[in-house]
């Protein structure tokens, strides 16, 4: 099995907590939601970054995870990883140029595997509609706890809707301030037409600098210290009233 190395960039505390919340939400969707589509309305909304990070976090629970990059038109995943040797991809497998064992890659996370998109084929929609793709998904169901499929943006091409027909549920990544409500509704309707339920949406690229709260960046030890002082004053006042 070929190997790729995923970047181990340290995330902020707030980002880590949000991803843990996302992971928990996926788990509470039920064990029948095994094949999950991660999609977006437009390119560059953070879909591929999100699917990589959430896959890492699920694998850290001891779950086996496969990420399938089905965006064969304009994949960005392969360019972000350190690839050891020549790696085959989804387009190689769907055109009969290699076996699944040659296309699936191990990573530096023990329970996490990737199937990259491969070179751009002339007919991605037709390949995703093939019986070979359907049989592949069914084979993977018996091998992994979770299969996360990174799809092409559904607001632009039909590929994501085709893939959605083989999935148990979908998560929509939405960039704050960029995607209009009507476009998100169009994508939601496409998922419904494909028979794939929308499990939820992730609001991405939110500026947390202006969000004050218990877990926000403005929270520090001094605030905690001040809170304790106020608590102690309240307790002292209560004692004088007895």
N, C-alpha and C positions, 0 to 999 in steps of 0.2 A: 504494500500500500504506500502510495506517495505521501509526502508530508509537507505541510505548510505551517509557517509560524505566525501566529496572531500577535499583534502588538499588545503589550501588557501595560498600557498607559493607566496611570493611577487616576481614578475619577474622584470628583469632589464628594463630600459627605452627602450633600443634598441629592446629587445625581444618583449615587448608590442607593439611597433610600427610595427614590422614585422608581428605580429599576426593580428593587425588591418588591415594591407595591405592585408593579406590573406583573412580576413573576407570580406573586400570590394570587392575583386576579385570574391569571391563566389557569392555575391549579384548581381554583374554585369553579371554573367552568365545567369541570367534570372530566373523568378519565376517558370519556368517549370523544373528547376533543383532542385528538392526537396529531392530526395534520392541520397546521394552522398557516394561513396565508397572511403575510405581512405586506401591505400595499400602501399606495399613496395616490393622490390625485395628479400631482405634477412631479417632475424630476427635482432632485436636490432638496427634498423635504427632510432628509435625515433617515430615510427608511433603512438603508443598508447598514448604517452605523447602529441603529436601534436593534436590528435583528441580530447583529454580531454580539452586541453587549448583552442582550437578554438571553441569547444562547449560552454564553459563557456562564451567566448566573444560574441558569437552570442546571447546567452540567455540574456546577459546584455542589448541588444537592445530591449528586450521585446518580442523576438521571442521564441516560444516553440520549444524545441530541444529534440530529443531522440537519444542517442548513443546506437547502438547495437554492442555488442562484438561477432562477428561471428567466432572468432578464437578459435574454440572448441578443437583444438589440444594442444595448448600451450598458453593459455591466461595469460596475466600479469596484467590486469586491476584490478581484484578483490583483489589482494594482496596489491594494493596501497591505498585502501579505508578503512575507518572504517565502518564496517558492523554491523548494529543493528539487532541481532537475526538471524534466519535461512533465507537465501535468495535463492530463486529458480532462475534458469537461462534459457538460450535459449535451452540447451539440454533437460532440464526438459519439456519445452513446446512442443518441436518438437517430443518428444517421448510420449506425451499425459499424462504426470504426473502432470501437473498443467495448470491453465488457464493463459491467458496473464496478467490479473490483479494481479495474484500472482507472476508473474515473473518480471514485470516492477517495478523499484525502484525510489522513489523520492530522491532528494538530498538537500543539504543545499543551492542550487541555485534554486529559486522558479520556473523558467521556464525550468529547465533541469532535464530530466529523463534518467535512464540507464537501459538497459537490458543486464545483464552480461552473460558470456558464459555458466556457469554451469560446472558440472563435465564432464570429457573427455568421450565421447561416443565411442563405437567401430567402428562406421560408420559415421563420420561427413560429408563426401561428399554426402552420400545418404540422410542424413537428410536435408542438404541444397538444395538438388535437389527436395525435396518433395513438393507436392501441399500445405502442411501446412505452409511451409516457405513462399511461394508465396502469399498465402492468408493473412498471417500475415503482410507482407509488404504493401499490398493493403489496409488493415484495418488501418494501421498506417498513411498512406497518408492523410486520412481525419481527423487525430487527431493532427498532428504536422506540424509546419512550415518547419522544417528541420529534416531529419533523416540521421545521419552520421553512416556509418557502418565500423567498424574496422575489417579488414579481415586478414586472414593468409597471410604470404608473398607469392606473386604470382610467385616468382622465384623458389619456392621449391615444392608447392602442388597446386592442381587444385581448392581448395575450393574458393579462391578469384575470379577465373574466373566464377565459378558457381553463386556466389553472384552478380557479376558484371552484369549478365543478367537481374537482377531485378532493376538495378540502372539507374539513369538519367545521371550520369557522374562520373568520378573518378579523384582523386588526388593522384599522386605518390610521396611518400616520398623517397628521395635519400640521403644517407649519403655521404658527400664529401670525396673523396679519397678512397672509399671502393667499390662502385658499378662500374663495367665496363660498357662502353657504349653499348656493345653487349647485355648484360643482360637486361639493361633498354629497349632496342629495343624489345627484346623477350617479356617482360611484356607488352609493348605498343601494340604489335601485338595480344597478348592474349585478351587484353581489346577490341581491334577492332573486333576480331572474336566473342566476346560475345555480340557485339552490343552496348557496353558502351563507349561513347566518353571520351577521356582523356581531362579533363578541364585544367590541368596544373600539374606542378611538384614543390615540395618544396625541396630546397637544405638544408639539415640539418647538424648540428654539424660543423658549420663553425667557425673557430677561428677568432673572431672579434678583438682580441688584435692587429692584424697587419693591420687592416682596418681603416685608418684615413679618417675622413670625418665629415660633419657637425653634424651627429648624433653619431659619434664614441666615444669611451671611452676617446680619447685624447682631446675631446672638453670640455672645462671648462670655468668658468667665466673669467679667466685671458685672454684666447684667445679672448673672446668676448670683453673684455676691450681693448686689443691691436688693435682689428679690429676697434673699435670706435675711437681710437687715430689716426689711419691711415686715417679714413674717415674725421675727423676734420682737419687734415693737408691738405688734398686734397681740402676741402672747403675753407680754409684760402688762399691756393695758388690761387684758382680760383678768390677770391675776389681781390687779388693784381693784377691780370691780367686785371681787368675791368677798 
